Every structure is written in structure tokens, then in C-alpha cells.
């Protein structure tokens, strides 16, 4: 599809509805933390991205979700609008820098600006290196690392001084896992990009931070546990139990829990935090 023909999915008459409805629901004198803010979430149609979008909307923000597949984006937008949130969808592949830039421009125009970018789009799975596996190095790194770079650079055309960039890395950006060289390299790279970009943007008071989730209740995590089960020769329930045995709190996170941390990083309360990689993983990583 030609990027110029990509549709911005937005209901007429809903301009700034999210901020207005959230504000009216808040106690007198207490606006939601993101009232009046405009946020864009890449990979916002499913999983962690959809959870982030929901929590941003609940915090008073207008939300644009971006991704490759129109159907899940439309479902996320419909759910947000049911809650009175101004929401829209734009389609683009984060590996296509030109198309991604046009999609971000369209979203910013439709929202009347952009205050926060959430780099969430990503793919997982193994790849071949010393161990056998599929040839996926370029696909994974292009999506998980190049896509973050492309989206961040495009968003800088719209972010004001004091804006926010939040990127979803992983606990695999903290340590390595055999068979996952591309994924680990891309998520380590995201943390390095975050630290360098935070310094570049510090004069403008644009904060740049990363979140490193552990196991989160998503289809991607389920697929990872299924591969783990195959490798160990056990059933899915046993693999899941073994995976969570490495988590001190012994449980899997929900996407909304990651979303709540994004809300805080996007809020005025986090204005003094930048260049950080925050592990949100039930204690799986403590450094």
C-alpha cells in the first residue's frame, strides 16, 4: 500500500475528548497526570503496546497507535474510544524509515502535536549463530533497534522541549540467552541508544528512558515459552513453571503494569529522570 494512501482512523467530533472526559472524571482540582498530552505508541495494536495505550488514555492523554496490521490497531482504538479517549490509528512498518516518518507526521498532525513517543514495536524469537536456528538476524535487529532509531528521529520533528521518549527494551537487554543473539543484541542496543540520545536531548529537557520487562502475559511470551517447552522436551505448563521459577516474585506481569510505568515516565513527576533502563520484571534482574 502506498504510504500516502494510509488512512488515519479517527472518529469525527472526538477532538481532545480523552483529556476532557478524564478531566471531568477526576476529583475537583486534580487533573489526570497526562491531561492534554498527545502520545504515540508503536506496535500499539496488541500485547504490551495495547496495554500501554490503554493506560496512557486512562491517564488523560490522546493516543495514536501505529503498526503494520490495521485490524488490531482498530480494535485498540475502538476500546480506547469506548472509554472516552481521543484515539487514532496509523499504519506503517517501523523498518521502512520513509513510510514510518510519514505515518508519524500524519499522527502528529491529527493530534495537533506530539508530546510523548513510546517505542514499543518489536519481534522476538531465536536466530542462527553458534546454535542452529532460522536466519533472522537482520529482521530482528532491523525491527527492534533500527525501528527505534527511525521512530525517535522522526518524532523529534514534533516533540517540544520537555517532551518524552520511552522505549521498551527487555531483561534480555541485561543478560544473554543462548540461541537469541539477535534479540539480545537488539535489546542491549536499545539501552545504549537510550543513554546516548538522552545526552543529546538533555539541553531541550526531553527525557529518554527505557523499560526492561521480564515475562509479560502476551502472545510473544507464550510463543517463547512454547519454544522453551520444545527445547526442554516438556509440556507448556512445565516450561511456564520453570520460566517463572527464575522470577523472585513468581508471577508474570500484565501489559497494563508496563503501561503504568510508561505513564509515570511520561508525567511531570519523572521530569528529572533520563538515560535510565528500568527493569520491570518481578526481580528477575536486580542491577
N, C-alpha and C positions, 0 to 999 in steps of 0.2 A: 504493500500500500504506500502511495506517495505520502510523505510526511505532511505535506501541505493540505492533504485531504483528511488528516486525522481529526476526529471530532472531539471537541471539548464537551463532555457530558455534564450539563449544568441545568438545573431547573430554573425557569424564568421566575422572577419575583422573589428569589431567595437571597438576594444580596445582603451579606452580613447577618443573616438570620441566626447563625450559630452563636455569634457573640451576643446578639440581642436576647435570645432565648436563655442562654446560660446566665447572662447578667440578671434577667428577671427572676430566675430560679434561685439566685444566690441571696444570702441574708443581706438586709439593707446595709449599705456601706461597705460590703465585701464583694468585690468583683472576682470572678474566676481568675486563676493565675495567668491565663493566656488570652483573656478577653481582648478582642481587637487584633490579635496576631494572625498571620497567614502562614501556613505551614505546607510543605510539600514532602510526601513520603514516597520514595522509590520502592518498587516491589510491594506496593500497598494493597494489593488485592487479596492476599491470603496470609496465613501464618502470623509471624511476628509483625509484619508490616500492617496487616489489618488491625491487629491489637494496638499498635502504636497509633494508627489513625483514629481508632475509637476513643482512646484516652486523650489524645490531643483535642478532639471535638468536645469531649466531656469537660475539658478544662477551659473551654470558651473560644478555641481557635477555629478559624475557617481552614478547611483541609482539602488539598489536592492530592490524589493518589495517582501514581504513574507506574505503568508496567506494560508487558508485551501483550497480555491477553485481556480483551475487552470485558468478557463475561464476569470474571471475578472482581474486576475493578468496579463494574456496575453494581454488583451485589454489595460491595463495601460502601459505595456511595449511597445506595438505597437505604442501608442500615443507618448510616450517619444522618441522612435527611429525616428519617423517622424520629430521630432524637432531636430534631430542630437545628441540626448543624448545617451550615453552608458547606457543601461538598461538591467536588467535580472530579472527573477522571480525564487523564490524557494518556494516550498510548505511545510507547516508544520502547526501543531496546537500548539498555544502558551501554551496550558495546558499540553502538552506532553514534559516534560523537555528534555528528551534524544533526541527525534526527532528534537526538536527546536534547540538544541545545534548543531546537525549535519548539519541542514539547514543553520544556521548562519556561521558555519565553511566553508560550500561549497560556500556561497555567498562571504565571505571574500577572499577565495582562487581565485574565479573567478574575483573579482575586484582588486586583488593584495594587499588587506589590507582593513581596515575599519577605518574611521575617525569619524563617527557620527552614533549613533543608535537613531532612533525615535520609541519609544514605543507608537504605536497608536492603536493596536488591542484591541477591546473591544466589549461588548454586553450590551444592555440596557433592560429596561422593569421592571415590578413590581415583587414582590415576597410576599409570605405569612409570616406574623408575627402577629401583633395585628389585622391587617386587612386581609380579605380573599384575596387569590391570589395563583398563582402557586408555587410549591415547587422548587425554583430556587436559593436558597442561595449559594450552593456550585458551581453551574455552573457559576454564575455571579462573585463571588469572585475569583474562580479559574482562570477565563479568565482575569478579569480586574486588579487583584492585583498579584496573583501568576505568571501570564504570564509576567508581567513587571519585576518581580524579576528574573524569569528564563532567559528572554532575556538579561537583563542587565548583569547578571553573565556570560552568555555565551559570550557576546560581549567583556567583559573585557579581554578575551584571545587575542583579536586583536586590541583593541583601543590603540593608542600610548599615551604617555604623551601629554597633551594638547588637548585630544580628547573631544568629546561631547556626552552627553546623554540628550535627550529631551523626556519627557513623556507627553502624552495627558491625563489630568485629566478631570475635568468638574466643572462648577459652583456648581454642586451638591457635590463636594468635599469641598465646602464652607458653605453650609447650607443643611438642611434636607427637604425631601418631603415625606409626608405620603404614604405608600404603596411601597416605593422604598428603604427599609432598606438595602438590599444587594448592590444595585448600589451606594447609598450614602456612605456606609461603605467602599466599594472598592475604590471609588474615593477620600475619605478622606485618606484612607490608602496609596494611591499613593503619596499624598503630604508628608506624614510622611516618606515614603521610600525615596523620593527625598531628603529631608533635611538630613537624616542620611547618605545616600550614598554620598551626596555632601561633607560631612565632611570626610568620609573615603577616598575619591579620591582627596581631595584638595592637598595632598603632590605631586600628579602626575599632578596637574593642569588640571585634567579632570573635566569639569564643568557639573553639573547635575541640570536641571531645569524642571519645569512642566508648562504646559499651561492649563488654566481652561476655555474652551469655553462655551458660552451660547448656544442659539439656532443657529444651523448651518444648512444650506439647504442640508440635506441628507435624505436618506430613513429612517434612525434611528429616526431623528427628526420628520419626517412625521408620523411614527408609534406612537411616543409619543403623538403627537397632536391628532391622531385618538383615542387613549385610553382616552385622556383628554376629547374629544368630547363625547365619550360613557359615561364617568363618570358624565359629566355635563348634559347629555341629550340634546346636541345641535349639530348643523352640524359642519363639519370640518372647514369651513370658520370662523364661530363664535369662535370656540376653538382657531384657529390660531390668530385671532384678540385679544382674551383675553390673550394668551400667550405673544404676543408682546407688550401688554399694560404694562407689567412689565419690559420692556426694555426701559430705557430712550431715547435711540436713535430711538426706534420704528421700528427697522428692523431686519431681520435675516441676519446672516453672511454667506459668501460664503466660501467653503473649501479652496480656494486659499488665503483667508485672514489669516486663521490659518497658512497656508503654508508659508506666508511671515514672520510671527513671528518666525517660526521654522528656516527659512533661517538666520534671524538675530542672533538667539541664537547659530546657528552652525558656524557663521562667526567670524573672528578675532575681530570684533567690540564688541562682547559680551564676550570677554575673562575674564572680571572682574566680571561677574555675575554668581553666583552659589547658589544653595539651595533655589531658589525662585519659588513661584507659582504665575504665572501671569494670571490675569483674563482678558480674551479677549471676551467680552460679551455685548458690547453696553451699558455699565454702569449698567448692571443688578446686579453686585456686585461691591462695591467700598471700599473694605477692603482687 
